[in-house]
Amino acid sequence: MLDEINRVLQYEKMMGMLKRGRTRSSTVLGTIARLPSIVDVKTEVHVVQEDLPDNHVLACAKEARAQFVVSGDRHLLTLGRYWNARILSASAFLQIQRARKRRKS
């Protein structure tokens, strides 16, 4: 998963976003690597045929019992849900988080 994230962080669009935010891709990867929910994935998933690495994302979500998968990948977004995880764009996920924050206040 970290390899996939690193690959995505090298996309021109992502590099532009990181540059505007004055953030390095290594900083993003370091932050993710320190998260307590890193899961050693042993499950294989065969759901997305058009983009095989997406299946690893789904396997991670399943084994981690994730509530959300945040992605810009159209193959994943088309699924909408996998096991207990809702698959959302970053903007949709942020809207949900903002709404939760407002309800708590």
C-alpha positions in Angstrom: 0.0 0.0 0.0 2.8 2.4 0.8 4.3 1.7 -2.6 1.0 2.5 -4.2 0.7 5.7 -2.2 4.3 6.7 -3.2 3.4 6.0 -6.8 0.3 8.2 -6.6 2.2 11.0 -4.9 4.4 11.2 -8.0 1.5 12.1 -10.3 1.8 15.5 -11.7 -1.5 16.6 -10.1 -0.4 15.4 -6.7 3.0 16.9 -7.0 1.3 20.3 -7.7 -0.9 19.9 -4.7 2.1 19.0 -2.5 4.0 22.0 -3.9 1.2 24.4 -3.2 0.9 23.0 0.3 4.7 23.2 0.8 4.7 19.5 1.6 7.1 16.8 0.5 5.9 13.4 -0.6 8.4 11.8 1.9 6.7 13.7 4.7 3.3 12.3 3.6 4.7 8.8 3.5 6.4 9.2 6.8 3.2 10.3 8.4 1.2 7.4 7.0 3.9 4.9 8.0 3.6 6.1 11.7 -0.1 5.5 11.8 -1.1 2.8 14.3 -3.4 1.0 11.8 -0.8 -0.4 9.4 -2.0 -3.9 8.5 0.0 -6.8 7.1 -2.3 -7.9 4.3 -2.5 -11.6 3.7 -5.9 -11.7 1.8 -6.1 -11.6 -1.9 -9.1 -9.8 -3.5 -10.2 -10.1 -7.1 -12.9 -7.5 -7.6 -11.4 -4.9 -10.0 -10.2 -6.4 -13.2 -9.4 -3.1 -15.0 -6.8 -2.0 -12.5 -5.3 -4.9 -10.5 -3.4 -2.8 -7.9 -6.9 -1.5 -6.8 -7.5 -5.0 -5.4 -4.8 -4.5 -2.9 -6.5 -1.4 -1.6 -9.7 -3.4 -1.1 -7.8 -6.2 0.6 -6.2 -3.6 3.0 -9.6 -2.1 3.7 -11.1 -5.5 4.4 -8.4 -6.7 6.8 -8.2 -3.3 8.6 -12.0 -3.3 8.9 -11.8 0.2 7.5 -14.9 2.5 7.6 -13.6 4.5 4.6 -11.4 4.2 1.5 -10.5 7.7 0.3 -9.5 7.6 -3.4 -9.6 9.5 -6.6 -9.5 6.2 -8.5 -12.6 5.8 -10.7 -12.6 2.0 -10.5 -12.8 2.2 -6.7 -15.2 5.1 -6.6 -17.6 3.2 -9.0 -17.8 0.4 -6.4 -19.1 2.9 -3.7 -18.6 0.3 -1.0 -16.6 -2.8 -0.2 -17.3 -4.9 2.9 -17.9 -2.3 5.6 -15.9 0.5 3.9 -17.5 3.4 2.0 -15.4 4.4 -0.9 -15.3 8.1 -1.3 -13.5 10.9 -3.0 -11.3 13.1 -0.8 -13.8 16.0 -1.1 -16.8 13.7 -0.1 -14.8 12.4 2.8 -13.9 15.9 4.0 -17.6 16.9 3.9 -18.5 14.0 6.1 -15.7 14.9 8.6 -16.8 18.5 8.7 -20.4 17.5 9.3 -19.3 15.2 12.1 -17.2 18.0 13.6 -20.2 20.4 13.5 -22.4 17.9 15.2 -19.9 17.4 18.0 -19.6 21.2 18.6 
